[in-house]
Amino acid sequence: MDGSYLPQVRAQYEALPYPPRDPEEEGQRLLPTWLDSLPMINHYCFAGQQDFGHGWRVLVAGGGTGDATIYLAEQLRSTDAEIVHLDLSAASIAIARRRAEIRGLGNIRWLQESLLELPRLELGEFDYINCSGVLHHLPDPDAGLRALLGVLAADGAIGMMVYATYGRTGVYQMQELLRRINGGCERIGQCLDNARQVLAALPSTNWFARGEQLISDHRRGDAGIYDLLLHSQDRSYTVEELYAWLHDAYGLHIEFSDVGRGRAPYLPDLVLAPRQPPFLDAVARLPPREQQAIAELLGGTLVTHSFYLCRGARVAPYGDPEYVPFFCHEPVTGPELSAIIHRSREVPFVMRHSHTGISTPLDVGRFGKFILKYIDGRRSFAEIFALVRGEEKFRRSPPDDATLFADFAPLYRFLNAIERMLLTRCRA
């Protein structure tokens, strides 16, 4: 891509701010952005020990119309944190600023710049950087990554999203088709009209039509159609390509978490659940990196890769009695899940989870339903285990911590894999 890249992208987002948002809807709902949930950031990037105080600084690099900025600023409203919203498009920033004004958010700084200009902006270091859907639109994504790493605090973290290759197979065929049909067309309106005609006429055999259930942007109006099918610069990555780039070249630790589904699409046994063919035994012995690459190919549903990047692994550790387990993303409680398991007559217990579409048998162990009963988001494992040992049926031969952790591990692994149970050292 030549030097006209940035003007082309700027022109697109000035004409069609993305994602399309009506600021007046801010009074009706808060739109969460998956990776920017503070409990998740804490669990995966700060070993559960971050309280988000003491001048915490956030950069939203390529913030668009403000989803991540607004969500982060709202969560950090009662702290002294600063959020810097950086974007190329004045039209997009105007929408984001109006959204913030309606919410009364005063903790945001607005900058109309490219993230490639970060080295000269002298903004200081950031504890957390959101860069969602941006690097894959750069002519040199590596230059963008270097710019982000240059302003990332030594113990900071990045929440990133880039496009995934296999799930977007039909998208790239459609992009090529439209490039051929549009020829030298430069008018956004004419290109969009051609795209709408093509979408309306697609035969069912077309690869985009076959995989259309995986994609929704083109149903969100002109901005969605253009961003998905007519963008001037768009590339994607496989799991292995991300490891080669981010881990091998830069030594960064990667923690995947697909929107709404967590790590489940990256775990072969959950991709195939409830079926567990024998070959999975051999797959389970492979390094996590290889397992994740296999899961991506098995499932075929990943259209984006969402993940955290840190300089070294900093995930909250399972097995430490001082950590507090809590439920995240769904209004379920430990006692409620304990009661469901207690009432179930299925052996083994079958976990049915509608949001991820997973239905799989789970080993809930001897103590699982008792441990769940005492999980309230405030008690540590040490306190929960003491209450379990106080149950009448366990008083004669009380289990030690190691026994309880081992017994609860399969249930925790599943709930954590779908991001419904996380850990923290910070009390509610």
C-alpha positions in Angstrom: 0.0 0.0 0.0 1.4 3.4 -1.0 1.5 6.7 0.9 -2.2 7.3 0.1 -3.1 4.8 2.7 -3.8 7.1 5.6 -5.8 9.7 3.6 -8.0 6.8 2.2 -8.7 5.4 5.6 -9.3 8.9 7.1 -11.7 9.7 4.3 -13.6 6.4 4.9 -14.1 7.0 8.6 -15.0 10.7 8.1 -17.7 9.7 5.7 -18.8 6.5 7.5 -17.8 6.6 11.2 -17.5 3.0 12.6 -19.1 1.4 14.3 -22.2 3.5 13.7 -23.5 4.8 17.0 -26.3 7.2 18.0 -25.1 9.2 21.1 -28.6 9.8 22.2 -28.9 6.0 23.1 -26.3 6.4 25.9 -29.1 7.1 28.3 -30.6 3.7 27.6 -27.6 1.3 27.8 -23.9 0.9 28.3 -22.2 -1.1 25.6 -19.5 -3.4 27.1 -16.4 -4.2 25.1 -15.3 -7.8 26.0 -11.5 -7.3 26.5 -12.0 -4.1 28.4 -13.8 -5.6 31.4 -11.7 -4.6 34.4 -12.2 -8.0 36.1 -10.8 -9.7 33.0 -7.9 -7.3 32.6 -7.1 -7.9 36.3 -7.3 -11.7 36.0 -5.3 -12.1 32.8 -2.8 -9.2 32.9 -2.2 -8.3 36.6 -2.4 -11.7 38.4 -5.6 -10.5 40.1 -3.8 -7.8 42.1 -4.7 -4.6 40.3 -7.0 -2.1 42.0 -7.0 0.4 39.1 -6.1 3.3 41.4 -3.1 5.6 41.8 -3.2 7.4 38.5 -3.9 4.5 36.2 -3.5 5.4 32.6 -5.4 4.0 29.6 -4.8 4.5 25.8 -7.5 3.6 23.3 -5.6 3.5 20.1 -7.9 3.8 17.2 -11.0 4.4 19.4 -13.5 5.1 16.6 -16.9 6.1 17.8 -16.0 5.3 21.4 -17.2 1.9 22.5 -14.1 0.9 24.4 -13.4 4.4 25.6 -16.9 4.9 27.0 -16.9 1.4 28.7 -13.5 1.9 30.3 -14.2 5.5 31.4 -17.5 4.4 32.9 -15.8 1.6 34.9 -13.1 3.9 36.0 -15.4 6.8 36.8 -14.8 6.9 40.5 -11.0 6.7 40.2 -8.3 9.2 39.2 -7.6 7.2 36.0 -7.1 9.0 32.7 -8.3 7.6 29.4 -6.7 8.9 26.1 -8.9 8.4 23.1 -6.8 8.5 19.9 -8.3 8.3 16.4 -7.8 9.6 12.9 -11.4 10.6 12.2 -12.8 13.9 13.5 -16.3 12.6 12.7 -15.8 9.5 14.8 -14.3 11.5 17.7 -17.3 13.9 17.6 -19.6 11.0 18.1 -17.5 9.5 20.9 -17.2 12.9 22.7 -21.0 13.4 22.5 -21.5 10.0 24.1 -19.1 10.9 26.9 -20.9 14.3 27.4 -24.2 12.6 27.8 -22.8 10.2 30.4 -21.0 13.0 32.2 -17.6 11.4 31.8 -14.8 13.9 32.4 -11.9 11.4 32.6 -11.2 11.3 28.8 -8.6 13.2 26.7 -9.3 13.4 23.0 -6.6 13.4 20.3 -7.1 13.3 16.5 -3.9 11.5 15.5 -2.7 8.2 14.0 -1.3 5.7 16.4 1.8 5.7 14.1 2.5 9.2 15.5 2.7 8.0 19.1 6.5 8.3 19.3 6.3 12.1 18.7 3.2 12.8 20.8 5.0 12.4 24.1 2.0 11.1 26.0 3.9 9.2 28.6 3.4 5.5 29.5 0.1 3.6 29.8 -0.9 0.8 32.1 -3.4 -0.6 29.6 -3.8 -0.1 25.9 -6.9 -1.0 23.9 -6.1 -1.5 20.2 -9.1 -3.3 18.7 -9.6 -3.7 14.9 -6.8 -1.3 14.0 -3.4 -3.0 13.3 -4.9 -5.1 10.5 -5.8 -1.9 8.6 -2.2 -0.6 8.6 0.1 -1.0 5.7 2.8 -2.2 8.2 1.1 -3.7 11.3 4.5 -4.2 12.9 5.1 -0.5 12.9 1.9 0.0 14.7 2.8 -2.6 17.3 6.2 -1.0 17.9 4.5 2.3 18.4 2.2 0.8 21.0 5.0 -1.0 22.8 6.9 2.2 22.9 4.3 3.8 25.2 3.4 0.7 27.2 4.5 0.6 30.8 6.9 -2.2 31.7 4.2 -4.0 33.6 1.4 -2.9 31.4 -0.9 -4.8 29.1 -2.6 -4.5 25.7 -6.0 -5.7 24.8 -6.0 -6.3 21.0 -8.3 -7.6 18.3 -7.2 -8.5 14.7 -9.0 -10.4 12.0 -8.9 -14.2 11.8 -8.1 -15.8 8.5 -10.2 -19.0 8.4 -13.5 -17.7 9.6 -13.3 -14.8 7.1 -12.6 -16.9 4.1 -15.8 -15.8 2.4 -15.1 -12.2 3.3 -11.9 -12.1 1.4 -13.4 -13.7 -1.6 -16.1 -11.0 -1.5 -13.6 -8.3 -1.2 -11.8 -9.6 -4.3 -15.1 -9.9 -6.2 -16.0 -6.3 -5.4 -12.6 -5.0 -6.3 -13.1 -6.5 -9.8 -16.7 -5.2 -10.1 -15.9 -1.7 -8.9 -12.8 -1.5 -11.0 -11.5 2.1 -10.8 -14.6 3.4 -8.9 -13.5 5.9 -6.3 -16.9 7.3 -5.2 -18.0 5.7 -1.9 -21.6 5.9 -2.8 -21.2 4.0 -6.1 -19.0 1.3 -4.5 -21.6 0.8 -1.8 -24.4 0.6 -4.3 -22.5 -2.1 -6.2 -21.8 -4.0 -3.0 -25.5 -3.9 -2.0 -26.5 -5.3 -5.5 -24.0 -8.1 -5.2 -25.1 -9.0 -1.7 -28.7 -9.2 -2.9 -27.8 -11.4 -5.8 -25.4 -13.9 -4.2 -26.2 -17.6 -5.0 -26.2 -19.9 -2.1 -23.1 -21.6 -3.4 -21.0 -18.4 -2.8 -18.5 -18.9 0.1 -19.6 -15.6 1.8 -23.2 -16.8 1.6 -22.2 -20.2 3.1 -20.5 -18.6 6.1 -22.8 -15.5 6.5 -24.0 -16.7 9.9 -20.4 -15.9 11.2 -20.5 -12.2 10.0 -22.9 -9.4 10.9 -21.2 -6.1 10.0 -22.9 -5.9 6.5 -26.3 -5.9 8.2 -25.4 -2.7 10.1 -25.9 -0.3 7.2 -23.4 1.4 4.9 -20.6 1.8 7.4 -20.7 -1.9 8.2 -20.7 -2.9 4.5 -17.8 -0.6 3.6 -15.7 -1.6 6.6 -16.2 -5.3 6.0 -16.1 -5.6 2.2 -14.7 -2.4 0.7 -11.9 -1.4 3.1 -8.7 -0.1 1.4 -6.4 -2.2 3.7 -7.4 -5.4 5.4 -5.3 -8.4 6.4 -5.9 -11.3 8.8 -3.9 -13.7 10.9 -4.0 -17.4 12.0 -3.1 -18.5 15.5 0.3 -19.6 14.4 1.0 -16.3 12.6 0.2 -14.4 15.8 2.6 -16.5 17.8 5.3 -16.1 15.2 4.8 -12.3 15.2 4.0 -11.4 18.8 5.6 -14.2 20.9 8.6 -15.3 18.8 9.6 -11.8 17.6 8.7 -9.7 20.6 8.6 -12.2 23.5 5.0 -11.2 24.4 2.7 -13.6 26.3 -0.7 -14.1 24.5 -4.0 -14.9 26.3 -6.9 -15.4 23.8 -10.5 -14.7 24.8 -13.1 -14.7 22.0 -16.0 -12.3 22.6 -18.7 -14.1 24.5 -17.0 -17.4 24.4 -13.7 -16.9 26.2 -10.9 -19.5 25.4 -13.4 -22.2 24.4 -12.9 -21.8 20.6 -9.1 -22.3 21.3 -9.5 -25.5 23.2 -10.0 -28.6 21.0 -11.9 -30.6 23.6 -14.5 -27.8 24.0 -14.7 -27.1 20.2 -15.8 -30.8 19.8 -17.8 -31.1 23.0 -19.6 -33.2 23.9 -17.8 -35.6 21.4 -14.4 -36.6 22.6 -12.8 -38.7 19.9 -9.6 -40.6 20.9 -7.3 -38.4 18.9 -7.9 -35.6 21.5 -5.6 -37.6 23.9 -2.6 -37.0 21.6 -3.7 -33.4 21.0 -3.8 -32.7 24.7 -0.1 -33.6 25.0 0.9 -30.9 22.5 2.1 -27.4 23.6 -0.8 -25.0 24.1 0.2 -23.0 21.0 -0.3 -26.1 18.8 -3.5 -27.0 20.5 -4.9 -23.5 19.9 -3.9 -23.7 16.2 -5.6 -27.0 15.9 -8.8 -25.7 17.6 -8.9 -22.7 15.2 -8.9 -25.2 12.2 -11.3 -27.6 13.9 -14.0 -25.0 14.7 -13.7 -22.6 11.8 -15.9 -20.0 13.6 -13.2 -17.5 14.6 -13.6 -14.4 12.5 -11.5 -12.3 14.8 -8.8 -13.0 17.4 -9.2 -11.1 20.6 -6.3 -11.4 23.2 -4.2 -9.8 25.9 -0.5 -9.2 25.4 1.9 -8.9 28.4 5.6 -9.0 28.8 5.5 -12.4 30.5 2.6 -14.5 31.8 0.6 -12.7 34.6 -2.6 -14.8 34.9 -4.1 -15.1 38.3 -3.0 -18.5 39.6 -5.5 -21.2 40.4 -4.4 -23.1 43.6 -3.6 -20.1 45.9 -6.0 -20.1 48.9 -5.8 -16.3 49.2 -7.5 -15.7 45.9 -11.2 -14.9 45.6 -13.2 -16.7 42.9 -16.1 -14.8 41.4 -18.6 -15.1 38.6 -18.3 -12.8 35.6 -20.5 -11.8 32.6 -23.6 -13.6 33.7 -26.1 -13.0 36.6 -25.5 -16.5 38.0 -24.4 -17.1 41.6 -22.5 -20.0 43.2 -25.4 -21.1 45.2 -27.7 -21.2 42.1 -25.2 -23.3 40.2 -24.7 -25.5 43.2 -28.5 -26.1 43.4 -28.7 -26.9 39.7 -25.9 -29.6 40.2 -27.6 -30.9 43.3 -31.0 -31.3 41.5 -29.5 -32.9 38.4 -29.8 -36.7 38.1 -27.4 -36.9 35.2 -24.1 -38.7 35.9 -21.8 -37.2 35.0 -23.4 -33.7 35.3 -24.0 -32.1 31.9 -23.2 -28.4 31.7 -25.4 -26.7 29.1 -24.3 -23.2 28.3 -26.5 -21.3 25.8 -24.1 -18.3 25.2 -21.3 -20.5 24.0 -23.5 -23.3 22.6 -21.5 -25.8 24.6 -23.2 -28.9 26.2 -20.7 -31.1 27.8 -20.4 -33.6 30.7 -18.4 -32.3 33.6 -16.7 -33.9 36.5 -18.0 -31.9 39.4 -16.1 -34.0 41.9 -17.1 -34.9 45.5 -16.9 -31.3 46.8 -17.8 -29.2 43.7 -21.4 -28.3 44.6 -20.3 -27.5 48.2 -17.5 -25.2 47.0 -19.9 -23.4 44.6 -22.4 -22.9 47.4 -20.0 -20.6 49.2 -18.6 -18.6 46.2 -20.0 -15.1 46.6 -17.2 -12.9 45.1 -16.0 -11.9 48.6 -14.7 -15.1 50.2 -11.3 -16.4 49.4 -10.7 -20.1 48.7 -9.3 -20.4 52.2 -12.6 -19.1 53.7 -14.7 -21.2 51.3 -12.7 -24.4 52.0 -13.1 -23.8 55.8 -16.9 -23.6 55.3 -16.8 -26.8 53.2 -14.9 -28.6 55.9 -17.6 -27.4 58.4 -20.3 -29.3 56.4 -21.6 -32.1 58.6 -20.7 -34.9 56.1 -17.1 -33.8 56.0 -16.4 -33.0 59.7 -15.1 -36.5 60.5 -12.5 -36.5 57.7 -12.1 -32.9 56.5 -10.3 -32.5 53.2 -7.2 -30.4 53.0 -6.7 -27.5 50.6 -4.8 -29.6 48.0 -7.6 -32.1 47.9 -10.3 -29.5 47.4 -8.3 -27.6 44.7 -7.8 -30.9 42.8 -11.4 -31.8 43.1 -12.7 -28.5 41.9 -10.2 -28.1 39.1 -12.3 -29.6 36.2 -15.3 -27.4 37.1 -13.1 -24.3 37.5 -11.3 -25.0 34.2 -14.6 -25.1 32.3 -16.1 -22.0 34.0 -12.8 -20.1 33.6 -12.4 -21.2 29.9 -15.7 -19.5 29.1 -14.8 -16.5 31.2 -17.6 -17.1 33.7 -15.3 -17.6 36.7 -12.2 -15.4 37.4 -9.9 -14.8 40.3 -8.8 -11.7 42.2 -6.8 -10.7 45.3 -8.8 -7.5 45.6 -11.8 -7.8 47.8 -15.2 -6.4 46.7 
